[in-house]
Amino acid sequence: MGGATVAAVAVSYAPDSGPPIAPALERLEQLVGESLAGGRPVLRDVARPVVVFEDPAEAVAAARHFRDATAGLPAGQLVRIAVSTGITERHVVRHAQRLNEIANPGQLLLSALTAEIAAATAGTADAGSVGGLFVDLGLHRLRDLGAAERVFAVQGQAGEALRSLDGVPNNLPVMFTSFVGRQAELGALRAQVMGNRLVTLTGPGGSGKTRLAAQIAAELADRWPDGVWWIDLAPVTDGGQVPEVVASAVGVLAESSGRSGPLIASQLSNRKALLCFDNCEHLLDSVAEFVVTVQVACPEITVLTTSREPLDVAGEVVWRVPSLTSSEAVSLFVERAGPGFIPDEEAEQAIRTICARLDGIPLALELATAWLRTLTPQQIEAGLDDRFGLLVRSTRGVAARQQTLASSIDWSYDLLDSDEREVFRRLAVFAGGFTLDAASAVCGTTGVREVIGRLVDKSLVVAADARYRLLETIREYAATRLADGLDGLRDRHLDYFLRVAEEAAPELDRNRDAWRAVIEPERENFRAALDHGLSGSETAKGRRLAAALPWLWNLQGTGQEGIGYLRRAIESSPDDRSLLQARLLYGYATVADTAAPFEYDAAQRGLELATELGDDSLRARCLAMVAVRNYYLDFQGAWDRCEEGRLLAESIGDEVARDANLGLECLLLVLWDRHAEARQLLESVSEGLIARGERGIATAMVTLLSDSLASTGELPLAVETARKALAIAEPLGDLHRVGMARGQVAQLLGRSGELDVALELMHPFLRLIENAGTWVPSLGKVMGDLYRWNGEYEKAIDWLRRDVPTEGPIADTYIPAVTLPALGTALRQAGRLDEAAEALDRAVVLARRYDLPRILADALEQQGYLELDEDPDKAADLLHESLTLRVDHGLRLYWQDSLDALSLLAEQTNRPKDAERLAQLDLDEAVAYVRRTRGARGRPSTGWASLTPTERDVVAAAVEGLNNPEIGARLFMSRGTVKTHLAHIYTKLGISNRTELATHAAKRP
């Protein structure tokens, strides 16, 4: 009694006919809240709430109070209440619900332990007679199929017989473990069994057919007043004994001649009963014959069978028992581990892996949990490499075929004929599934299609959507039976999938959606074929396969895996100078684009080889990949390569290569904020990519177009375009592409003031990538901006730092520059000014180096905010330079940000009229006013005083005699930016060359 620390009160309200009435439910819900307020609700179903109490006596008192409160209500007469007590919450809740199922309307039932504790609390040891509190209702079997247990009712509520299994004649087996999960299956099976006279549950050994059949029989037992009869055929070896076994179970007469079917049927002809035949697979003909006899003669007999293969008789409904879902499998594992088992995070991850590797097969999971007495979940996970050696138990009372996982499958294997065994063994070579064409080609025997159909019927092969597969556990078993010929089988497997890949290759340039439809379902088979083809001394076929599949690895975060295969293929023939080697190098570069851009200079090597071999198409594509690698550090070099590649592609009519180069040119144009040039090109290249089904790059281009539209102030169209990008990406099922597009939509919604909608859009995706254990580029910037706009600055800082590397090859690229201004802003808003200044200084350096006007403007604006109090003049210079950049590059979205900053500057420098004036003007007028007057400081539009601080730095460098590239290197800006600054300087000073500039500068003090 000392260990009973938890009690659960289960309530149910169900009228005898029709659905529960809403007003009654509302009143009962109110009473539950009032009467059971001392407990903690764990199930808030209005018609079936469950409340947990720490003290069983308190639970009983609360349940009685609730019963009394509902007694006077018409609906209260239909309320059932049950209280159960135990050690762990999940067991207690489940038991209270099962106890509630057998209660009559208006009745309060208690488990024996609950009654004992309540009696002890009242000061009496005998719960059945103390103070008139409880009535012993005797032993009853609940519908969880456990052993009979003693049940108590509150005094005065003995009433009619309980609704337990004892109310229906039955011989249902006692189950010593709880039934876990399968709620969806129970619901579907209820409808099938209630609506059909013959239902067969099929599935591989250990899939839970017996437990599910027994549970559905128990839950529907009231439908058959003449009994629910369980007939276990596992020990029966002679089909002629089936009628006699049935007669013994049901309690009718049988003939000794072995032809008792008609006699038994005649005795059952007027009965309404359920016959449950368990384990029929080895006696199919005999069971089928008996069932047909009964169905003809007995109109109210329903038959439920379990078998690894259907009976194949008229009217049979075959219901295949699926594996447990991942959550159900984990629940079963934890449940079978026992009440004291509480896994930590590391153990939970190991359990999830165990459940996945064991295909959610209940028997396998139960065998695995048996090892918890000596091994940790992590050790069990490691031991699954020899699952048939590990998954063994010795439990008294358990059939021999259920003692080990191998024995369970042996039972099915021994029932196969020779052709079925041969094909079954050979199917082990497939990974992840196969088609009938693949099986016919690889297995190398006649009649494969027909044999696979029979293996499906025998629950050894799973069929779904024109594909077939072996559960991984079954596949490993088949592999153990494949003693000879494995290498030859793997060779045929490699040959077949090499042909599939090479025949599909032309679709890459015509219709990539069609290519993915062929290739993606075979991802696991391609892995297996590559592993075999790149092993050993002869790797030619493996190299060809690797060269045909680089685009397979660009999705689903498998880039590093693809790089591994391609590197093996390249290095298996390091001195090869063939076109195949060039294609492998190009393939490596395409995968490395997102997975490891600095790791391996495959693009340049591929370009050199393609040039040597005179393959212009491959050369144009390699130029794009060389540009991809260059653009991290050298925008101008990347542009030059793209331009060369685009012109070459156009000259040979290669639209795919042209768009690859053009797409990168568009990216550079947008980064340089040359939006007018980028816009038309983006629309053109996106149309071509979408038409060819290249969703990955199309998503990037349409997202880029959305970003460009937003920057130039076309926010509604930008949101619409971002949603289009998301629609393009979603069919890929790729977290990176979907995340990029979804983040763009969310960021623009946040910019538009719809922060709640934006955050709601991102939160499910964040949970998804957390579960996947992956990361999506730019996600830190997206979430950082959303939280910053929402005033959650510390949370924003945490997110933004994820996209700002401080070491490694990326740290000195343009990548951190994109996020640094936002990080500096969040740090400033959080009051962390020194950190903000450091981040913004770094942003300015990188933005000038890579000529990123928008990024530079954002950083300068935030530097201006930092100088508002200490140096208003410097703040003005910074803010005006920021505005100038935004106006000169058409960055209309950010004009209002500049005006807000300048208005604040006017307020702080005692110029309220300027601030008022800005507030009265529309956007264009306000910008023109600021640029015309420079506020009260009156900076002129021409002459030396009109130069910005950056322009003065350019003048100083030019006067020293530095050329444009040297000025760019000193001031961290591109040659093009230097040229632009000089043009502005010449205009403001009214001069036309460097000589005049030097003369003008010499006259300055």
N, C-alpha and C positions, 0 to 999 in steps of 0.2 A: 504494500500500500504506500510505502514511502516514496517509491519511484513514480507514482501516478501524479504528474504535475500539470497535465493539460486536460481540459475538458472542452468538448464541442457541442453546441446546441444547434441541431439541424431542424429547420421548419419547412414545411411544404403546404401549399394551398392548391388543391386541384378539385374543382367540382366534378360530380359523377359524370356529367356530360357537358360538352361544349368547352370553350376556352374560359380561363379565369376572367371575371368581370373587372374592368378597370377601376371603378370606384371602390370595390372591395379590396383590391390589391393596394390602392393608395392608403386606405384606412389601416390595413394590416402592416404595411410598411411603416406607418407612423407608430403603431404599437410595438413593432420590433425595436425601433429606435428608442422608445421610452422604456420598455420592460427589460430589454437586454443591453441597456446602456453601459453596464459595467464590463462588458466584454469587448472584443476586437473583431469587427466584421472581416471575414476572409472570403466570403462569396456574397456579392450584393445582388444576386438574382432576386427580383421582387417576389417571385412565386416560390423560390427555394433558397432563402438566405441561410448562411451558416455563420455563427458567432463563436469565437473561442474565448474561454476563460482560463485563468491560471489556477483557480480554485474550483474543484469539482462541486463542492457543496454550494458555492455561490452560483455555479451554473445551474444546479438543480433548483435553487430558490428562484432564480431569474426565470427559468422555464415555467415553473408553477405560476409565477406572477403573470407571465405572458398568457398562459392558458386561462387563468381566471379573467384576465382583461378581455380576452376574445370570446369568452363563454356566452356573453349576452348578445353577441352580434350574429346575424344570420350566417354571414360568411365564416364566422368563427367555428361553427359546427363542422366545417370541412377542413379545419387546420389539423395537421399532424405534427407532432413534436417528438424529437428523440435526443437523448443526451448520452454521449459516450466519453470514456476517459481512457487515457493511455499516456505513453511516454513522449512520443513524437507527434507533432501537429499533423503532418500529412496523413499518418495512419488513423489518427483520431477523427479527423474531418471525414475521411472516406468511410470509416465505420459508422459514424453518426448518420451519414447519408443513407447507408445500406439499412441501418436500423429503422430509419424513418420510413423507408419503402414498405416495411411490413406493418406499420401502424395503421389503425383504422381511423377514420375521420373523428376529430375531437379528442384523440388519445395522446397521452404523454408516456413514452417508453424510456427505460433506462437500461444501460448495460449492467451486467452483474457487478463489475468493479465500481461503477458509478453509485449503484445502490448501496454497496458495502461502505464506501467512503461517506455517503450521506448519512447512513445509519450510525456510523462511528461518530460523526460530528454531532448527531443528536444524542449520543451517549449510550447507544445500544449496539451490541455486536451482531444481533440476528436481524438482518435487513428485511427478512420476509415477515416479521411479526411485530416489529417495534412500532408502537405508537400509532398503528394504523396507517403508516406512511406508504408502504409498498405492498404489491401483490405479486407473488411469484407465478409467472405465466408458463413456466416450464422451459424445456429445451426446444429451440427452434433453429432451423437453417436459414441464414440470410441468403440473398441472391448473389452473393459473391462466391458461393459454392464452398465456403469454409465448413468446418465441422459444426455440428449443432452446438449452440451456446444458450445459457440461461438468460431469460429476458424478464424484466420487471416492469410493472405499471404502477402509477400512482393509485392509492387506495380509492376504490369506487369506480375504476375505469377498466376493469377486466374485460367487460363487454364481449363482443363476438370474437370468433377465432381470428388470430393474426393472419396477415396476408403473406406468410412465409412459404418457403418451398414445401413445407410439410402439408400444406393444404391441397397439394396435387400429388397423386401417386407418381413416384419417380424413383429411379436408381442412379441419378446423376452422380458422377464421381466427386469425391471430396478433393478439393484443391488446397494444397498447403501453402500456396503463395498467392499474393493478391493479383488482381487483374489490373494491368496498367495501360493507359492510353486507349487507342483504337475506338474513340468515340465516334469518329466519322464512319468507320467501318460498321460499328454497331447500328448506327442509324440507317445506313444503306441496307444492311442485312435484315433488319427488322422488316423493312418493306418487302424484300424479296421472299422471306420465309412466310410472311403473312399473305402474300399474293400468289404463291406458287406451291405446287404439291411436291416438287423434287428440286432441292437446291444442293449443289456440291461445292464445297470449299476445296480449292486446289492450291498448291504451292509446294516449294521444295521442302525437304526435311528440316524441321526446326523452325519453320516460319510462323508457328503459332496457330495452326489450323484447329487442333484439338481444343485448345483453350478458348479460342473464339467461338467455336461451335457450342461448347458447353455453356459459355456465358450467354449466348443468344437464346439457347434453350431454356436456361434458368429465368431469364428476364421475360420470356414470353410464355412461361409454363401455364399460366392461368387460361390460355386459349384452348388447352387440351385437357378437359376434365377427366378423361380416361387414362391419362398418364403421359409422362415424358420418359422414354426408355432409351437407355444408352447401351449400345452393342459394340464392344471393343473387339475388333477382328485381328488385332496384331498377333495374338498367340495362335490364331487358327491357321493351319497349314493346308487343310483339305477343304476345297470349295463346297463339297457336299455337306459339310457340317454347318453351313451358314443358317439354314432354317432352324436347326436344333439350338444354335446359340441364341437366335432371336426368341424362340419359344421359352428358353430358360430365363432370358432377361424379362420378357413381358409376363410370363406366368400362364402360358397356354399349353395345350397338348401338342405333341409332335409324334410322328411315326418313326419307328426305328429303322425303316427302310431307307432313309435319307432323302425321300421325296415328300417332304412335309410342307412344301410351299403352299399348295392349294388348301390343305387342312388349316394351316395357321391363318391364311387369308380369310377363310370362312369364319373363323372365330373372331377376327378383327373387323368384320364387314360392318358391324353396327357401332363400332367404337370411334371416338374422336380423340386421336392420340398422335404423338410425335415420335417417330423412330429415328434415332441418331446412330448412324453407322460410322464408326471411327476406324481409320486406317484400312481403306478398301483396296489400295493399289495392287496388292498381290493376289486379289480374289475378284477381279473386275467382272469377269463373265458370270460367276455365281451370284454376286451381289446384284448385278444388273437383272439377271433372270428373276431373282426373288422380288426385287423392287417392282418390276413390270407386273408380276403376278398380284402383288398387293395393290398396286394402283388401279388395276382393272377391277378388282373385287371390293375394294375398300374406299369409298368416295371421301371419307373424312379422315383418312390417314395421311399425314404429311411426313415426308422423308427428308432428313438432313444428313448428308454424308461428308466425310473428309477423305481426301485421296490425293495422291500426287499426280493422278491422271483422272480425267472425267470418266463417268460410267458409259457415256455415249449412248444414251437411250432417249427416245422421244420425250419432249417436254422438260428435259433437264435444263436447269439454269446453272451455268458454271460461273462461280464467283472466285476470282483469283485473289488470294490473300497477299497483300503487298508487304514489303518490309516496313518496319516501324519508321516513322518520320524521325528526323534527327533529334527533335526535342523529346519525342516519346522514347527513343532508344536511350537517351541520357537519363530520363526519369526511371526507366526500367533498371538500368545499371545501378543507380543510386538506391533505388528501392530494394533491390536484391542484396545490396551491400550491407543492409541492416540499419537499425535505428541510430546506432552510434557513429555512423559514417558521415562526416561533414568534410567534403573536399575543399581544399584551398584553390586559388586561381590556377596554379600550375597543374594541379591534379584534374581540375575541370577541363582544361585544355586537352590533357592526355585522354580523358574519358571521351571527349568529343571525337578525338582521332580514332580511338578504339571502336566507337560506334560506327564511324564512317567506314573503317577498314573491314569491319565485320558485316557490312551491308545492312545493318539494322535487323539482323536475324536474331529473334529472341533466344533460341537455344544457344547460339554462339555467345551472346551477351551473358547469359546466365552461367555458362561454363567459364567465361572470363572472370566474372565476379567471385567465383569460388576461390580464385587465387588471392583474393584480398586478405585472406588470413595470413599469407606469407609474403606477398609482394605489394608494392605500391602501384597505383595506376600507371605511373611512368614506366615502371619495370614491366608491367603487363603489356603496355604499348610496344616496348622494345622487343618483347618476346613473340610478338605476332608475326615476325619473320618466319617462325616455325609454328604457325597457328595450329596445325593438326597435332603437333606434339604437345603444345601448351593446353589446348582446349580439351581436357580430359578430366573426368571426375569419377568418383566411386561413391554413389549414394544409394543406400538401401531402398528398395521399392521402386527404382527407376528402371525402365526397360533398357536392355543392353544396347539397343540402337540409339538410345538417348544419352548413353554414358560418355561418348566422345563425339566430336563434330565429324570425324572421319566415318565413324560407324553409322551415323545418321545418313550420310551421303552414300555410303556403301549399300545401304538398303535399297536406294533408288537405282544405283549402278547395276546391282545384281539382277534387276528386273529387265534390263535392256537386252535386245538381241545383238548379234555380232555387228551388223551394219550400224546400229545405233551407237554402240560402244566406240566403233572406229571414228565416226563423225564427231561424237561428243569429245573424244580425246583431242582430235585435231582442231576443234574450235578453240582450244586453249591458246592457240597462237594469236588470236585476235585480242586487242585491248580496247575497251570502251565500246564495243559493239561491232556489228557487221551487217552487210546486206546479203540477200540471197545470192546475188551475183558474185560478191566477194567470197562467200563460203564455197560456192561451186568451183571457183577458180583456184582457191587455195587448198581446199581439202583434197582435191584430186581424186575423188571417187564418184561413181555414178549414183544417181538418185538422191543427191544431197538435199534438194529442196523438200522432197517427201519425208526424208529422215528428220530434217529440222522441224517439220510440222509435228512429227510424233514426239520429238524431244520437248517441244512447247507443251504438248498435251501432258507429258510426264513431269512438267514443272522443273525441268533442268535448264531450259532456255526461256528467256523472257522476250516476248514480242511486243513492240510498241511502235506505231507510226512507220511501218514498213522497214523497221530495223529490228535487229535481234541482239541479244547480249546474254552473257553468263554473269550471274552475280560473281563478284570477285572471289568470294570464298569457293564457289562452285568451280570457277575457272582455275584456281590454284589446285583444287582436287583433280580436275581433268589433266592438268600439267603433270601431276605426280604419276598419273596412269600412262602418260606418253613416254614410254621408256626409250623407244628408238625413233629415229627419223626426224628429230626436232630441228636439226640444222637444215635439212632439205625443205621442211615445212616453212621455216623462216625465210629461206631463199624464195619460195613461191610467194610468200606474204610480201616480201620486198618487191618482187617483180610486179605483183598486182598493183600495189600502191604507187610504185614509180610510174606505171602506165596511167593510173588515175590522175596523178599530179601533172604529168607532162601533157596529157590530153586536155586538161582543164586550163593549162597555162595561157593559151590565147585569150581566154575570157578576162584575164587581168587587165588587158588594154581595151576590151570591148564592153564588158559588163561585170564589174567586180562583185556585185550582189550575187550574180549567177555563179561566179567562181567560189565565193564563200559558201554558197549553198551546197556545193559539191565537196569542198575541202574541209570546212569547219567540223562537220559531224565526225570526220575521221581523224581528228587531232591526235587521239591516243594511239591510233594505229600508225600514224606517221611517226610519232615518237618511237614506237617499237621498231618500225622499219629503219629509221635513221640509226638507232642504237646498234642494230644488227649490221646495217650496211656500212657503217663507219668503223666497225671492229674488224680485227684481223688484217691480213696483208692485202686483200683485194677490196678496194674501196670505191671503185669507179661508179657503181650504181648508187652507193650512198652519197657520193659527191653530186651526182646528177639530181638526186632527190633533194638534197640540201639546196641546190641552186634553183630548184623549182618552187621552193616554199618560203622565201624570206618574208613575204607579206603575211604569212600565217602568224608570225611572232610579233607583229606590230600592234596586236590587240591583246586585251585581257592581261596586261602586265606580265607577259611572258618573254620580254625582250632579252633578258639575261640568258634564258634557256636557249633562245634562238641563236644568240651570239656564240654560245657554247658549241652548238652543232656546226655552225658555219666556220668557226675557228678550227674545229677538228677536221672539217672537210678541206679547208685551205692548207692546213699544216700537214695533212696526210700526203700531199704532193707539193712541197714548198718550192720546188724549182720549175713547176709546170708553167708554161707560157701559152696555154691554150685559151680559147674563148670561154671554156667552162670555168677556168680559174678566174678570168675577168668577171664572169657573172657571179661567182661566189664572192669576190671582193666587193662588187656592187651590192649584192644582197646583204653582206655584213654591214656595209655603210648605211643601208636603209633601216636596218634594225637598230644600229648604234645611234642613229639620229636622236631617239628619245631615251635609249637605255644607257649608253656610254659614249657620248660624243667625243671625248678626249682620249679614249683608251687605246685606239688602234687606228693607224692611218690607212685604212682599207680603201677609202674613196680615191686618194691620190694614186695608190698603187693600181687600182682598177682603171683609173683614167689613163695612166701610162700604158697599161697593157691594151686597153681598147684602142688607143691611138696607134700603137705598134701594129695591131691586127687590122686596122682600117675599118672598124665597126663604128660608124658615125652615130647610129641610134644609141648604142651603149655608151659611147663617148659623151653624147649630150646628156644622158642621164647621170653619168658619173660627174660631169661638171656641176650639176645641181647638188650632188651629195658633197662635193668638195666645197661648194659655196655654203652648204649647211654647217659644215665644220668651221669654216672661216668666220661666219657671221657672229659667232660668239665673241670674237676678239678683233675682227677687222671688217667693218661694214663695207668699206670701199672695195676691199679685195673680194668680198662675197658678191657685191654688185657686179664687179667686172666678170667674175666667173659665170654668174647667172646670165648676164647679157650675152656672153659668148655661147653659152649652152642654148639659150633661147634662139639666137640667130641660126645656129647650126640645126636645131630641131625644125625650125621653120623652113630651112632650105631643103630638108629631106622629107617634109610633110609628116613629121612625128608629133602628133598632137599631145600625146602623153608626156613626152620629154619636154615639149614646149611649156605645158602647164606646170610641170614640176619646177622649172626655172622661173616662170612667170609668177608663180605663187610666192616664191621667196623674194622676188623683186617687190611684190605687193607688201609683204611684211616689212621690208626695209623702208619703203615709201611711207607707210603708216608710222613706223618708229621715228622717221624724220619729219613727221607731220606734214607731208606733201600730199594732202588728202585729195585735192582736185585731180592729181595725176593717178592716185591709187584707186579712186572710186570706180572709174570705168573699167580698169583692168580687173579689179576684184569681181565685179559683176560678170565679166566675160569668163574668167577662169573658173568661177564657181559653177556657172552653167555647164561647162564642159565636164567638170568633175562629177557633178550630180548626174549628168546624163550617162556617164560611164560607171556609175555606182561606186565611185571612190569616196565613200562616206567619211573616212578618217580625215583626209586632207580637205575635203569639202567642208566639213565641220569647222576646221581651223580657218578656212577662207571666209566663210559666212560669219563666223564669230568676229573675225578681223574687220569685216565690212560693218558689222554692228558697232564695233568700237570706234571706227572712223566716223560713222553717222552720229554717234553720241558726242564725240569730240567737237564736231562742227555744229552742235546744237540741235540736231534733229532727233530728239530723245524718243518720241513716240514711235517713229519709224525704226529707230535703233532697237527698241524693245521687241517690236514685231519681227525684226530680222534675227535677233538673238533667239526668239522662240522657234524660228525656222531652223536655225542651226541645231537646236536641241532635238527637233523632230528628225533631222537628218541623222543625228548621232545615235538616237535611242535604239534603232534596230541592230546596231553593232553589239550592244550589251557590253561595251567597253567602258570601264570606270573613268579612264583618263579623258576620252572624248566626251562622254556624257557629263563628266564633272566640269570640264572646261566650258561647255555650252550652258549648263545649268548655272554655273557660277556667273557667267555673263548676264543671264536673265536676272538673277538675284541682285547683282550689283547695280544694274540699271533700274530695277524696281526700287532699290534702296535710294538711289539718286533721285528718283521721282517722288520720294516721300512715303513709299509703301513698305516701310521697314518690316512690319509684322508679316506681310505676305512674303517678303524676301527671305526672312529667317525661317518661316514655315516651309518654304521651298527647299532650303538647304538642310534642315535638321534630319530628315529621313536619309538623305544622301550621306551625311556625316556618320550616321549609325552604320550605314552600309559599308563605307570604306573602313570604319573601325573594325567591323567584323571580318572584313577581308584582309586586314592587316596591311593595307597599301596606302599610298600617298598620291595626291593629284597635284600637279604643278599649278601654281597661282592660287590654290585654294586658301593659303594663308592670307594673301592680299584680299581676296573676296570677303572672307569672314572678318578679317581685321577692319576693313572699311565698314561693314555692316555694324559691327559692335561699336566702332568709333562714332558713327552717326547716331547710334543709340545711346551714347553717353557712357558706355561701359569700357573705359579707357584701358584699364589693366588687362582685361580679357582681350581687347584689341591688340595690345602690345604683344601678348603671348602668341597670338595667331600670326601677326605680321613678322615676327622674328623668324618664323619657320621658313619664310621665303627670302630671308636675307642672310645667305651664307657669309661667314667671316673668314673661312679658310678653304683651301682646295682650289681646283682650277676655275670653278664657277665664280669665286669671290671677286675676281677682277674683270668679269664680263659685264655686259649691260644688264644681266638678269637681276642682280640686287638693286640696281638703279631704279627699276620699275616700282619697287616697293618702299625704298628708303624714304621718299618724301612723306608717304602715309605713316610710316613708323615714326619719323620725326614729329609729325603732327600729333600723333597719339601721345608721344612722350611729353610734348609741350603741354597738351591739354591735361595730362596727368600731373603736371608740375615738376617733371623730371627734366629740367632745362638743360643741364650740362650734357646729358645723354642725347637730348634732342639736337643740340648744336652739333654734336659729333656725328650723328646720323645724317644731318642735313649737309654738313661739310662734305661728307663722303658722297652724298647724292649729287652735289654740284660738280665735284671732280669727275665722277663717272658720266654724268649727263653731258658735260662739255667734251669729254673724251670721245663719246660716241655720237655726239650731235643729236641729242634728244630734247627738242624744244619744250614739249609739254612737261616732261620730267623736270627739266631745268626750271621752268616757270613755277612749278609746284614747290620745288625746293627753295627758290629765291623768295617766294611769297612767305613761306614759313620762317625763313631767316629774317624777313622783314618784321614778322610778328615778334620774334625774339628781341629785336632792336627797338621796339616801340617806346619803351620806357627810358632806356639808357641813351639812345642815339636816334632821335626822330629823323634827322636828315639822312642818315644811313638807311633807316627803315624806308624812307621815301624813295631813295635810289633803288633799293631792292624791289619794292612793290611796283614801281613804275617799270623797271626792267622786266619784271614778271608779266605785267600787263602788255607791254610792247611785244613780247614773245607770243603771247596768246592772240593778240590782234593780228600780228604779221603772219601767223600761221593758221588763221581762221579757227582758233580753238574757242568757239563761241560758248560752249558749255561752261567754260571756266571764267568768262568775263565777269559774271556776277560775284564770283569769289574775290576777284581783284577789287571790284567796287566796294564790297563789304570791308575789305582790309583797308582801303584808302579812306573810306568813310570813318572807320575807327581811328585812323591816323589823324583825320581832320578834327575829330572830337577831342583827341588827346593833346593836340597842339593848338587848342583854343580857336578853332575855325568852324564854329557851328554852322555858319551860313553855307560853307562848302558842303558840309554833311547834309544839310537840309536840301540844298540844290540837287545833290545826287539822288536823294530820295524822291524828288518830284519828277525827275526825268525818266523816260523809258530807257531800255538797255543801250540802244545805239546812241541816243543823245547823251547819256551819261558818260559812255566811253569816249565819245568825241569831245565832250567838255573837259574831261580829265586830261586827255592827250593834248588838247589845245592850250590849256591854261597851266597844267602842272600844279593845280591848286593855288594857294596863296603864296607858295614859294616862287611862282612865276618862272619856272625854268623855260627858256626860249626853245623854239623848234629848230633854230639854226645857230651856228657858231659853236665855239669851243665848249660853252656852258651847257649845250644841248647833249653832249656826248654822255653815254652811260658809263659806269665804272668799267664794264667789260670792254667797251669800245676804246676807252683810254688805255687799257692794257694792250689792246691790239696795236694802237698807235705807237706806244713805247717800243714794242717788239719790232714793228716795221721800221721805225727810225733807227734801231740798232742795226738794221740791215738783214734781218731774218727773212727768209722767203716764206711762202704760205705754209708748206708742210712743216717748217721749223717752228712757225708761230703756233700751228695746231698742236705740235708735240709739247711745246712749253705750256700752253693754256688748256691742254686736254680737250681739244675740239677738232673736228674734221677740217680738211682743206676747203670743203664747200662752205662750212660755217665761217671760216676766216674770210673767204671771198665775199660772203654776204655782209659781214661786219664792215669790211673795207668799202663796199658800195654805199652803205648807210653813212659812213664817215665822210666819204667824198661828197655826198649830197648835202650833208649838214654843214660842211665847211666850204662848200662851193668850189671845190678843186677837182682835178681829174686824174692825178697820178701820184706816185710815191715821192717824186722830187718835190712837188708842191706841198705834199704832206710834211716832208722833212723841214721845209722852209717855214711852214706855218707853225710846226711844233717848236722850232728853235726860237720863235718870238715869244713863246710862253715862258713865264718865270719858273 
